[in-house]
């Protein structure tokens, strides 16, 4: 049974930093992974993805500020977020990338990131 657990969110001031973690269990952690976010009234959007060979891709809104990485030995995905702004406020989720009908079953609870002064 695949389980995804995100952590590391919190309240941070504009310009601040956070590091999100995502632990995947119940399956081999070798596929491409991604981080998504969803704010109230908006669709969930992918902000960063990483292949099994560590090739990365970022949405323009976070490029240069966020860094996605993975530790395959720990079955863990990370998102280092720097220079946060209020538009980054959202619940952040990780999952396999791209999403398929099967993988859509694996969504976790997410972790809330709030950027506010």
The first five atom37 places (N, CA, C, CB, O) and aatype in JSON, in Angstrom:
{
  "aatype": [20, 20, 20, 20, 20, 20, 20, 20, 20, 20, 20, 20, 20, 20, 20, 20, 20, 20, 20, 20, 20, 20, 20, 20, 20, 20, 20, 20, 20, 20, 20, 20, 20, 20, 20, 20, 20, 20, 20, 20, 20, 20, 20, 20, 20, 20, 20, 20, 20, 20, 20, 20, 20, 20, 20, 20, 20, 20, 20, 20, 20, 20, 20, 20, 20, 20, 20, 20, 20, 20, 20, 20, 20, 20, 20, 20, 20, 20, 20, 20, 20, 20, 20, 20, 20, 20, 20, 20, 20, 20, 20, 20, 20, 20, 20, 20, 20, 20, 20, 20, 20, 20, 20, 20, 20, 20, 20, 20, 20, 20, 20, 20, 20, 20, 20, 20, 20],
  "atom_mask": [
    [1, 1, 1, 1, 1],
    [1, 1, 1, 1, 1],
    [1, 1, 1, 1, 1],
    [1, 1, 1, 1, 1],
    [1, 1, 1, 1, 1],
    [1, 1, 1, 1, 1],
    [1, 1, 1, 1, 1],
    [1, 1, 1, 1, 1],
    [1, 1, 1, 1, 1],
    [1, 1, 1, 1, 1],
    [1, 1, 1, 1, 1],
    [1, 1, 1, 1, 1],
    [1, 1, 1, 1, 1],
    [1, 1, 1, 1, 1],
    [1, 1, 1, 1, 1],
    [1, 1, 1, 1, 1],
    [1, 1, 1, 1, 1],
    [1, 1, 1, 1, 1],
    [1, 1, 1, 1, 1],
    [1, 1, 1, 1, 1],
    [1, 1, 1, 1, 1],
    [1, 1, 1, 1, 1],
    [1, 1, 1, 1, 1],
    [1, 1, 1, 1, 1],
    [1, 1, 1, 1, 1],
    [1, 1, 1, 1, 1],
    [1, 1, 1, 1, 1],
    [1, 1, 1, 1, 1],
    [1, 1, 1, 1, 1],
    [1, 1, 1, 1, 1],
    [1, 1, 1, 1, 1],
    [1, 1, 1, 1, 1],
    [1, 1, 1, 1, 1],
    [1, 1, 1, 1, 1],
    [1, 1, 1, 1, 1],
    [1, 1, 1, 1, 1],
    [1, 1, 1, 1, 1],
    [1, 1, 1, 1, 1],
    [1, 1, 1, 1, 1],
    [1, 1, 1, 1, 1],
    [1, 1, 1, 1, 1],
    [1, 1, 1, 1, 1],
    [1, 1, 1, 1, 1],
    [1, 1, 1, 1, 1],
    [1, 1, 1, 1, 1],
    [1, 1, 1, 1, 1],
    [1, 1, 1, 1, 1],
    [1, 1, 1, 1, 1],
    [1, 1, 1, 1, 1],
    [1, 1, 1, 1, 1],
    [1, 1, 1, 1, 1],
    [1, 1, 1, 1, 1],
    [1, 1, 1, 1, 1],
    [1, 1, 1, 1, 1],
    [1, 1, 1, 1, 1],
    [1, 1, 1, 1, 1],
    [1, 1, 1, 1, 1],
    [1, 1, 1, 1, 1],
    [1, 1, 1, 1, 1],
    [1, 1, 1, 1, 1],
    [1, 1, 1, 1, 1],
    [1, 1, 1, 1, 1],
    [1, 1, 1, 1, 1],
    [1, 1, 1, 1, 1],
    [1, 1, 1, 1, 1],
    [1, 1, 1, 1, 1],
    [1, 1, 1, 1, 1],
    [1, 1, 1, 1, 1],
    [1, 1, 1, 1, 1],
    [1, 1, 1, 1, 1],
    [1, 1, 1, 1, 1],
    [1, 1, 1, 1, 1],
    [1, 1, 1, 1, 1],
    [1, 1, 1, 1, 1],
    [1, 1, 1, 1, 1],
    [1, 1, 1, 1, 1],
    [1, 1, 1, 1, 1],
    [1, 1, 1, 1, 1],
    [1, 1, 1, 1, 1],
    [1, 1, 1, 1, 1],
    [1, 1, 1, 1, 1],
    [1, 1, 1, 1, 1],
    [1, 1, 1, 1, 1],
    [1, 1, 1, 1, 1],
    [1, 1, 1, 1, 1],
    [1, 1, 1, 1, 1],
    [1, 1, 1, 1, 1],
    [1, 1, 1, 1, 1],
    [1, 1, 1, 1, 1],
    [1, 1, 1, 1, 1],
    [1, 1, 1, 1, 1],
    [1, 1, 1, 1, 1],
    [1, 1, 1, 1, 1],
    [1, 1, 1, 1, 1],
    [1, 1, 1, 1, 1],
    [1, 1, 1, 1, 1],
    [1, 1, 1, 1, 1],
    [1, 1, 1, 1, 1],
    [1, 1, 1, 1, 1],
    [1, 1, 1, 1, 1],
    [1, 1, 1, 1, 1],
    [1, 1, 1, 1, 1],
    [1, 1, 1, 1, 1],
    [1, 1, 1, 1, 1],
    [1, 1, 1, 1, 1],
    [1, 1, 1, 1, 1],
    [1, 1, 1, 1, 1],
    [1, 1, 1, 1, 1],
    [1, 1, 1, 1, 1],
    [1, 1, 1, 1, 1],
    [1, 1, 1, 1, 1],
    [1, 1, 1, 1, 1],
    [1, 1, 1, 1, 1],
    [1, 1, 1, 1, 1],
    [1, 1, 1, 1, 1],
    [1, 1, 1, 1, 1],
    [1, 1, 1, 1, 1]
  ],
  "atom_positions": [
    [[0.84, -1.18, 0.0], [0.0, 0.0, 0.0], [0.88, 1.24, 0.0], [-0.96, 0.0, 1.22], [1.67, 1.46, 0.92]],
    [[0.76, 2.05, -1.03], [1.58, 3.25, -1.14], [1.08, 4.32, -0.17], [1.57, 3.79, -2.59], [-0.12, 4.59, -0.08]],
    [[2.01, 4.91, 0.53], [1.67, 6.0, 1.44], [2.65, 7.15, 1.22], [1.7, 5.53, 2.92], [3.86, 6.94, 1.12]],
    [[2.1, 8.35, 1.14], [2.9, 9.56, 0.95], [2.61, 10.5, 2.1], [2.6, 10.24, -0.42], [1.45, 10.82, 2.38]],
    [[3.67, 10.95, 2.77], [3.51, 11.84, 3.92], [4.4, 13.04, 3.73], [3.83, 11.11, 5.24], [5.63, 12.92, 3.66]],
    [[3.77, 14.21, 3.65], [4.51, 15.47, 3.51], [4.67, 16.14, 4.87], [3.79, 16.42, 2.52], [3.83, 15.97, 5.76]],
    [[5.74, 16.9, 5.02], [5.98, 17.65, 6.26], [6.85, 18.85, 5.96], [6.63, 16.75, 7.34], [7.41, 18.98, 4.87]],
    [[6.97, 19.72, 6.96], [7.9, 20.85, 6.85], [7.24, 22.19, 6.59], [8.86, 20.57, 5.77], [7.92, 23.22, 6.56]],
    [[5.94, 22.2, 6.41], [5.27, 23.47, 6.18], [5.2, 24.31, 7.44], [3.9, 23.24, 5.63], [5.59, 23.86, 8.52]],
    [[4.69, 25.52, 7.29], [4.54, 26.39, 8.44], [4.27, 27.81, 8.01], [5.79, 26.34, 9.3], [3.99, 28.1, 6.85]],
    [[4.35, 28.7, 9.0], [4.14, 30.13, 8.76], [5.5, 30.8, 8.65], [3.28, 30.77, 9.91], [6.36, 30.63, 9.51]],
    [[5.68, 31.57, 7.6], [6.95, 32.23, 7.38], [6.7, 33.62, 6.82], [7.84, 31.41, 6.42], [5.71, 33.85, 6.11]],
    [[7.58, 34.54, 7.13], [7.46, 35.9, 6.61], [7.92, 35.98, 5.15], [8.27, 36.88, 7.48], [8.71, 35.14, 4.71]],
    [[7.44, 36.95, 4.42], [7.94, 37.13, 3.04], [9.46, 37.25, 3.03], [7.31, 38.39, 2.39], [10.05, 37.92, 3.88]],
    [[10.06, 36.59, 2.07], [11.51, 36.54, 2.0], [12.12, 35.38, 2.75], [12.08, 37.81, 2.53], [13.32, 35.14, 2.66]],
    [[11.31, 34.67, 3.5], [11.81, 33.56, 4.31], [12.01, 32.28, 3.53], [10.88, 33.3, 5.44], [11.79, 32.22, 2.32]],
    [[12.44, 31.24, 4.25], [12.73, 29.95, 3.64], [12.03, 28.83, 4.4], [14.24, 29.7, 3.6], [11.76, 28.94, 5.59]],
    [[11.74, 27.77, 3.68], [11.22, 26.53, 4.26], [11.77, 25.37, 3.45], [9.66, 26.51, 4.27], [12.11, 25.51, 2.28]],
    [[11.87, 24.23, 4.11], [12.26, 23.01, 3.41], [11.2, 21.95, 3.66], [13.66, 22.52, 3.87], [10.97, 21.54, 4.8]],
    [[10.56, 21.54, 2.61], [9.53, 20.51, 2.7], [10.14, 19.13, 2.46], [8.4, 20.78, 1.7], [11.1, 18.98, 1.7]],
    [[9.57, 18.14, 3.13], [10.0, 16.76, 2.94], [8.79, 15.91, 2.61], [10.72, 16.22, 4.2], [7.66, 16.23, 2.98]],
    [[9.05, 14.82, 1.91], [7.97, 13.91, 1.52], [8.54, 12.5, 1.57], [7.4, 14.25, 0.1], [9.47, 12.17, 0.83]],
    [[7.98, 11.67, 2.43], [8.43, 10.3, 2.56], [7.43, 9.38, 1.86], [8.61, 9.9, 4.05], [6.22, 9.47, 2.09]],
    [[7.94, 8.51, 1.01], [7.1, 7.58, 0.26], [7.38, 6.16, 0.75], [7.36, 7.69, -1.29], [8.53, 5.74, 0.85]],
    [[6.35, 5.44, 1.06], [6.51, 4.06, 1.5], [5.56, 3.16, 0.74], [6.27, 3.94, 3.02], [4.59, 3.62, 0.14]],
    [[5.86, 1.86, 0.77], [4.98, 0.89, 0.14], [5.26, 0.63, -1.32], [3.6, 1.33, 0.28], [4.52, -0.12, -1.97]],
    [[6.32, 1.24, -1.85], [6.65, 1.03, -3.25], [8.11, 1.38, -3.47], [5.74, 1.87, -4.17], [8.76, 1.96, -2.6]],
    [[8.62, 1.02, -4.63], [9.99, 1.37, -4.97], [10.06, 2.85, -5.32], [10.52, 0.5, -6.14], [9.28, 3.35, -6.14]],
    [[10.99, 3.53, -4.68], [11.11, 4.98, -4.87], [12.07, 5.26, -6.02], [11.61, 5.68, -3.56], [13.16, 5.79, -5.8]],
    [[11.68, 4.92, -7.23], [12.59, 5.09, -8.34], [12.03, 5.89, -9.49], [13.01, 3.78, -8.84], [12.74, 6.19, -10.45]],
    [[10.76, 6.25, -9.39], [10.12, 6.95, -10.5], [10.31, 8.45, -10.37], [8.64, 6.6, -10.56], [10.76, 8.96, -9.34]],
    [[9.94, 9.15, -11.44], [9.94, 10.6, -11.38], [8.92, 11.06, -10.34], [9.62, 11.22, -12.77], [7.87, 10.44, -10.17]],
    [[9.26, 12.15, -9.64], [8.41, 12.67, -8.58], [8.17, 14.16, -8.81], [9.05, 12.44, -7.19], [8.87, 14.8, -9.6]],
    [[7.18, 14.68, -8.13], [6.9, 16.1, -8.27], [6.29, 16.7, -7.02], [5.99, 16.33, -9.43], [5.78, 15.99, -6.15]],
    [[6.36, 18.01, -6.94], [5.68, 18.77, -5.89], [4.58, 19.59, -6.55], [6.69, 19.71, -5.11], [4.79, 20.24, -7.58]],
    [[3.4, 19.53, -5.96], [2.24, 20.31, -6.39], [1.83, 21.26, -5.27], [1.05, 19.39, -6.79], [2.22, 21.07, -4.11]],
    [[1.07, 22.25, -5.61], [0.47, 23.1, -4.59], [-0.94, 23.49, -5.01], [1.34, 24.35, -4.35], [-1.28, 23.53, -6.19]],
    [[-1.74, 23.77, -3.98], [-3.12, 24.16, -4.23], [-3.5, 25.22, -3.21], [-4.07, 22.95, -4.16], [-3.4, 25.01, -2.01]],
    [[-3.95, 26.35, -3.71], [-4.44, 27.41, -2.84], [-5.96, 27.48, -2.99], [-3.77, 28.8, -3.17], [-6.5, 27.0, -3.99]],
    [[-6.64, 28.09, -2.03], [-8.11, 28.11, -2.04], [-8.66, 28.68, -3.35], [-8.64, 28.94, -0.87], [-8.24, 29.74, -3.8]],
    [[-9.61, 27.96, -3.94], [-10.25, 28.41, -5.16], [-9.47, 28.15, -6.43], [-10.52, 29.82, -5.06], [-9.92, 28.52, -7.51]],
    [[-8.31, 27.52, -6.3], [-7.48, 27.27, -7.48], [-7.25, 25.78, -7.66], [-6.13, 28.0, -7.37], [-7.39, 25.0, -6.72]],
    [[-6.9, 25.4, -8.88], [-6.59, 24.01, -9.15], [-5.2, 23.68, -8.63], [-6.69, 23.72, -10.65], [-4.34, 24.54, -8.5]],
    [[-5.01, 22.41, -8.36], [-3.7, 21.95, -7.96], [-2.75, 22.07, -9.16], [-3.75, 20.49, -7.43], [-3.09, 21.67, -10.27]],
    [[-1.57, 22.62, -8.91], [-0.62, 22.83, -9.98], [0.75, 22.27, -9.6], [-0.51, 24.32, -10.32], [1.15, 22.32, -8.44]],
    [[1.44, 21.74, -10.58], [2.78, 21.22, -10.31], [3.76, 22.38, -10.33], [3.18, 20.13, -11.35], [3.73, 23.22, -11.23]],
    [[4.63, 22.42, -9.34], [5.61, 23.49, -9.27], [7.03, 23.01, -9.57], [5.58, 24.14, -7.9], [7.88, 23.8, -9.99]],
    [[7.28, 21.73, -9.36], [8.62, 21.2, -9.62], [8.54, 19.69, -9.81], [9.59, 21.56, -8.48], [7.69, 19.03, -9.22]],
    [[9.43, 19.17, -10.63], [9.49, 17.73, -10.83], [10.94, 17.3, -10.98], [8.66, 17.3, -12.06], [11.81, 18.1, -11.33]],
    [[11.18, 16.02, -10.7], [12.53, 15.48, -10.78], [12.46, 14.05, -11.27], [13.26, 15.57, -9.41], [11.63, 13.27, -10.8]],
    [[13.33, 13.71, -12.21], [13.35, 12.35, -12.73], [14.19, 11.46, -11.81], [13.9, 12.32, -14.17], [14.81, 11.94, -10.86]],
    [[14.2, 10.18, -12.11], [15.0, 9.26, -11.32], [16.48, 9.56, -11.46], [14.71, 7.81, -11.73], [17.28, 9.19, -10.61]],
    [[16.85, 10.24, -12.55], [18.25, 10.6, -12.77], [18.54, 12.04, -12.38], [18.61, 10.4, -14.22], [19.56, 12.61, -12.77]],
    [[17.63, 12.63, -11.59], [17.82, 13.97, -11.03], [17.77, 15.1, -12.05], [19.12, 14.02, -10.32], [18.33, 16.17, -11.81]],
    [[17.13, 14.88, -13.16], [16.84, 15.99, -14.06], [15.62, 16.72, -13.53], [16.62, 15.48, -15.53], [14.6, 16.09, -13.22]],
    [[15.7, 18.04, -13.42], [14.64, 18.8, -12.77], [13.94, 19.75, -13.73], [15.2, 19.57, -11.6], [14.47, 20.14, -14.77]],
    [[12.72, 20.11, -13.34], [11.94, 21.07, -14.11], [11.11, 21.89, -13.14], [11.03, 20.36, -15.17], [10.6, 21.37, -12.15]],
    [[10.97, 23.19, -13.42], [10.27, 24.09, -12.51], [9.25, 24.94, -13.25], [11.26, 24.99, -11.77], [9.44, 25.32, -14.4]],
    [[8.16, 25.24, -12.55], [7.24, 26.23, -13.06], [7.93, 27.58, -13.03], [5.91, 26.25, -12.25], [8.76, 27.84, -12.16]],
    [[7.58, 28.44, -13.97], [8.22, 29.76, -14.03], [8.03, 30.55, -12.74], [7.66, 30.54, -15.2], [8.88, 31.37, -12.4]],
    [[6.95, 30.32, -12.04], [6.65, 31.1, -10.84], [7.62, 30.8, -9.69], [5.24, 30.82, -10.39], [7.72, 31.6, -8.76]],
    [[8.32, 29.67, -9.75], [9.22, 29.31, -8.66], [10.66, 29.14, -9.12], [8.75, 28.03, -8.0], [11.55, 28.91, -8.31]],
    [[10.88, 29.26, -10.4], [12.21, 29.05, -10.96], [13.2, 30.03, -10.33], [12.2, 29.2, -12.49], [12.93, 31.23, -10.24]],
    [[14.34, 29.5, -9.89], [15.35, 30.33, -9.26], [15.17, 30.5, -7.77], [15.37, 31.66, -9.89], [16.06, 31.0, -7.08]],
    [[14.0, 30.1, -7.24], [13.73, 30.23, -5.8], [13.57, 28.88, -5.12], [12.48, 31.06, -5.58], [13.96, 28.72, -3.97]],
    [[13.01, 27.91, -5.82], [12.76, 26.58, -5.26], [13.74, 25.58, -5.87], [11.3, 26.13, -5.52], [14.15, 25.71, -7.02]],
    [[14.1, 24.6, -5.06], [14.97, 23.52, -5.52], [14.39, 22.18, -5.09], [16.41, 23.7, -4.99], [14.18, 21.95, -3.9]],
    [[14.15, 21.31, -6.05], [13.66, 19.98, -5.75], [14.83, 19.01, -5.74], [12.58, 19.53, -6.78], [15.74, 19.12, -6.57]],
    [[14.81, 18.07, -4.81], [15.87, 17.08, -4.74], [15.29, 15.8, -4.15], [17.08, 17.59, -3.9], [14.17, 15.79, -3.64]],
    [[16.06, 14.73, -4.22], [15.58, 13.45, -3.72], [16.73, 12.67, -3.11], [14.92, 12.65, -4.83], [17.88, 12.81, -3.51]],
    [[16.38, 11.84, -2.14], [17.33, 10.91, -1.54], [16.71, 9.53, -1.69], [17.63, 11.27, -0.01], [15.86, 9.12, -0.89]],
    [[17.14, 8.82, -2.69], [16.52, 7.51, -2.97], [16.76, 6.5, -1.86], [17.05, 6.96, -4.29], [15.95, 5.6, -1.64]],
    [[17.87, 6.65, -1.16], [18.17, 5.73, -0.06], [17.19, 5.9, 1.1], [19.6, 5.93, 0.43], [16.95, 4.97, 1.87]],
    [[16.62, 7.1, 1.2], [15.68, 7.39, 2.29], [14.23, 7.47, 1.8], [16.06, 8.69, 2.97], [13.33, 7.79, 2.57]],
    [[14.01, 7.18, 0.52], [12.66, 7.28, -0.06], [12.04, 8.65, 0.22], [11.75, 6.17, 0.52], [10.86, 8.76, 0.53]],
    [[12.85, 9.67, 0.09], [12.41, 11.01, 0.48], [12.64, 12.01, -0.64], [13.14, 11.47, 1.74], [13.67, 12.01, -1.33]],
    [[11.65, 12.87, -0.8], [11.69, 13.97, -1.76], [11.72, 15.26, -0.97], [10.48, 13.92, -2.74], [11.08, 15.36, 0.08]],
    [[12.45, 16.25, -1.46], [12.58, 17.53, -0.76], [12.2, 18.69, -1.68], [14.01, 17.72, -0.23], [12.27, 18.58, -2.9]],
    [[11.79, 19.78, -1.05], [11.6, 21.03, -1.78], [12.15, 22.15, -0.91], [10.08, 21.27, -2.13], [11.56, 22.51, 0.11]],
    [[13.27, 22.7, -1.33], [13.85, 23.86, -0.64], [13.22, 25.1, -1.25], [15.42, 23.88, -0.76], [13.3, 25.32, -2.46]],
    [[12.6, 25.9, -0.41], [11.9, 27.08, -0.89], [12.54, 28.33, -0.29], [10.4, 27.02, -0.53], [12.53, 28.52, 0.93]],
    [[13.09, 29.16, -1.13], [13.73, 30.41, -0.71], [12.95, 31.6, -1.26], [15.2, 30.45, -1.18], [12.15, 31.48, -2.18]],
    [[13.21, 32.75, -0.67], [12.58, 34.0, -1.13], [11.07, 33.83, -1.29], [13.19, 34.44, -2.47], [10.48, 34.21, -2.31]],
    [[10.46, 33.28, -0.27], [9.02, 33.03, -0.33], [8.23, 34.33, -0.37], [8.56, 32.19, 0.85], [8.61, 35.32, 0.25]],
    [[7.13, 34.32, -1.1], [6.24, 35.47, -1.14], [4.8, 35.0, -0.9], [6.35, 36.21, -2.5], [4.52, 33.8, -0.87]],
    [[3.92, 35.95, -0.73], [2.55, 35.62, -0.33], [1.86, 34.73, -1.36], [1.73, 36.91, -0.13], [0.95, 33.97, -1.02]],
    [[2.27, 34.82, -2.62], [1.67, 33.99, -3.66], [2.06, 32.52, -3.54], [2.07, 34.52, -5.03], [1.47, 31.66, -4.21]],
    [[3.03, 32.22, -2.71], [3.43, 30.83, -2.49], [2.56, 30.15, -1.43], [4.9, 30.76, -2.07], [2.69, 28.95, -1.2]],
    [[1.69, 30.9, -0.79], [0.81, 30.34, 0.22], [-0.11, 29.29, -0.42], [-0.02, 31.45, 0.89], [-0.85, 29.59, -1.36]],
    [[-0.06, 28.08, 0.12], [-0.84, 26.98, -0.45], [-0.58, 25.73, 0.38], [-0.47, 26.75, -1.94], [0.3, 25.7, 1.25]],
    [[-1.36, 24.7, 0.11], [-1.05, 23.37, 0.62], [-0.17, 22.69, -0.43], [-2.36, 22.53, 0.93], [-0.5, 22.68, -1.61]],
    [[0.95, 22.14, 0.02], [1.91, 21.52, -0.89], [1.81, 20.0, -0.77], [3.35, 22.0, -0.59], [1.75, 19.44, 0.33]],
    [[1.81, 19.36, -1.91], [1.69, 17.9, -2.0], [2.83, 17.35, -2.85], [0.32, 17.5, -2.59], [3.36, 18.03, -3.72]],
    [[3.2, 16.12, -2.59], [4.11, 15.45, -3.5], [3.44, 14.18, -4.01], [5.47, 15.13, -2.8], [2.51, 13.66, -3.39]],
    [[3.92, 13.7, -5.12], [3.38, 12.49, -5.72], [4.3, 12.09, -6.86], [1.92, 12.7, -6.22], [5.23, 12.82, -7.23]],
    [[4.03, 10.94, -7.41], [4.75, 10.52, -8.59], [4.34, 11.44, -9.75], [4.46, 9.02, -8.92], [3.24, 11.99, -9.76]],
    [[5.25, 11.58, -10.7], [5.01, 12.5, -11.81], [5.29, 11.8, -13.12], [5.88, 13.77, -11.68], [6.32, 11.15, -13.24]],
    [[4.42, 11.9, -14.09], [3.15, 12.61, -14.06], [2.07, 11.83, -13.33], [2.7, 12.92, -15.47], [2.22, 10.65, -13.03]],
    [[0.99, 12.51, -13.05], [-0.13, 11.88, -12.36], [-0.91, 11.01, -13.34], [-1.05, 12.95, -11.71], [-1.21, 11.42, -14.46]],
    [[-1.24, 9.82, -12.91], [-2.11, 8.92, -13.64], [-3.32, 8.62, -12.77], [-1.36, 7.61, -14.06], [-3.31, 8.93, -11.57]],
    [[-4.36, 8.02, -13.33], [-5.51, 7.67, -12.48], [-5.11, 6.81, -11.28], [-6.57, 6.92, -13.31], [-5.68, 6.97, -10.2]],
    [[-4.16, 5.93, -11.45], [-3.7, 5.12, -10.33], [-2.96, 5.97, -9.31], [-2.81, 3.98, -10.83], [-3.23, 5.89, -8.11]],
    [[-2.03, 6.78, -9.79], [-1.23, 7.59, -8.88], [-2.08, 8.64, -8.16], [-0.11, 8.28, -9.64], [-1.72, 9.09, -7.08]],
    [[-3.19, 9.02, -8.74], [-4.07, 10.0, -8.1], [-4.63, 9.46, -6.78], [-5.22, 10.38, -9.04], [-5.11, 10.22, -5.95]],
    [[-4.57, 8.15, -6.6], [-5.02, 7.56, -5.34], [-4.03, 7.79, -4.21], [-5.25, 6.07, -5.52], [-4.37, 7.61, -3.04]],
    [[-2.82, 8.19, -4.55], [-1.75, 8.27, -3.57], [-1.61, 9.63, -2.89], [-0.46, 7.93, -4.23], [-0.76, 9.8, -2.03]],
    [[-2.44, 10.59, -3.27], [-2.3, 11.9, -2.65], [-2.34, 11.8, -1.13], [-3.41, 12.85, -3.15], [-3.19, 11.11, -0.56]],
    [[-1.41, 12.5, -0.47], [-1.4, 12.56, 0.98], [-2.19, 13.76, 1.47], [0.03, 12.62, 1.5], [-2.98, 14.36, 0.73]],
    [[-1.96, 14.09, 2.72], [-2.68, 15.22, 3.33], [-2.08, 16.57, 2.94], [-2.67, 15.08, 4.84], [-2.73, 17.61, 3.06]],
    [[-0.86, 16.54, 2.47], [-0.2, 17.79, 2.14], [0.33, 18.5, 3.38], [-1.15, 18.7, 1.4], [0.09, 18.08, 4.51]],
    [[1.05, 19.56, 3.14], [1.58, 20.38, 4.24], [1.32, 21.85, 3.9], [3.11, 20.11, 4.47], [1.61, 22.31, 2.8]],
    [[0.78, 22.56, 4.88], [0.37, 23.95, 4.65], [1.57, 24.88, 4.74], [-0.7, 24.38, 5.68], [2.35, 24.83, 5.69]],
    [[1.72, 25.73, 3.74], [2.72, 26.79, 3.74], [1.97, 28.12, 3.7], [3.72, 26.65, 2.54], [1.19, 28.38, 2.79]],
    [[2.22, 28.93, 4.69], [1.6, 30.25, 4.76], [2.69, 31.31, 4.82], [0.65, 30.35, 5.98], [3.53, 31.31, 5.72]],
    [[2.65, 32.21, 3.86], [3.62, 33.3, 3.83], [2.87, 34.59, 4.15], [4.34, 33.4, 2.43], [2.02, 35.05, 3.39]],
    [[3.22, 35.16, 5.28], [2.49, 36.34, 5.74], [3.37, 37.14, 6.69], [1.17, 35.95, 6.42], [4.18, 36.58, 7.43]],
    [[3.19, 38.45, 6.65], [3.91, 39.3, 7.59], [3.06, 39.55, 8.83], [4.3, 40.65, 6.92], [3.49, 40.25, 9.75]]
  ]
}
